[in-house]
Amino acid sequence: MMYSAILKRALYPIGEKMLGTTMLKYLKKLEETQWWPPEQLREMQNEKLRALVKHAYSNVPYYRRTFTGILPPIYISDCASYVRKHV
């Protein structure tokens, strides 16, 4: 237990500064979300899916053509319904 506290408070921040990463930001988010109820986790997943699909649609011609033929990203409400309909 003591070693993990040392890692979190001393070594991780030093490593982040040296490597220029944002590892601690993601660690904090994971530690927070691991206790969320399933509904809240699903909503976060759906938000991330919508953002990813919107980004792909806006920036990658292949995905723009693919999604235009199937379903524009704006209509994707959640992961499960999209998979049931299109996979």
N, C-alpha and C positions, 0 to 999 in steps of 0.2 A: 504494500500500500504506500509506503513512504517513497519507494522508487518511482511510482507513477506520478506522485505529486511533484517530485524533483524534475521528472521529464516534462510534465505539463508547464511548470512554472519557470524552468530555467533552460533546459536543453532544447525543447521545441521552439521557443521564441528565438534562441540563438541560431538554430538551424534555419528557421524561416528567413531571418535577416540575411544569412549567408547565401541561401539558395534563391531568395526572392520569391518564395511561395506564399500561399494563403492557406496552408494546411490547418492551422488552428481555427480559422473561420469555419471550415467544413467539419472539424472535430466537434466544435461547440454546437453546430446545427444537428449533427448526428446524435450527440448526447441528449439534446433537447427533444428531438422527434422520436427517439426510440420508445418513449412513454406515451405517445399520442394514441388515441383510440383509432381503430381501423378506418372509420369514416373520415377522420381528419387526415390520415395518411393518404387515403384514396384521393381526397380533394387536392392535396399537395401534388400527388403524382399526375393528376389530370391537368393541373395548372402548368406543370413542367412539360407535359406532353404537348399541350396547346402551344406553348412558347417555342418548343423545338420544331414542331410542324410548321408554325408560322415563319420561323427563321428559314427553314429549308425551302419552303414555298417561295419566299421573297428573294432568296439568294442563290438558289441552285436550279438552273433551267430544267434538269432532268426531273426533279421533284415537282416543279411547277407543272410540267406536262403531265406527269403521273397523277397528281392530285386533281388537276382540272378534269381529267377523264373519269375519275372515280367520285371524288367528293372534295369540294374546296375546303381548306383547313378551317375556315370560319365556322363550319357546321360540326366540327368535331367537339362533342361535349364531354366525352369521357373515353378512356382507353377501352373499357370492356365493351361498350356498345359499338365502337369502331371495329374492333376485332371480330365481334359476332357478325357484323354486316359485310365485312370486306376481306376477311382472311379465311 
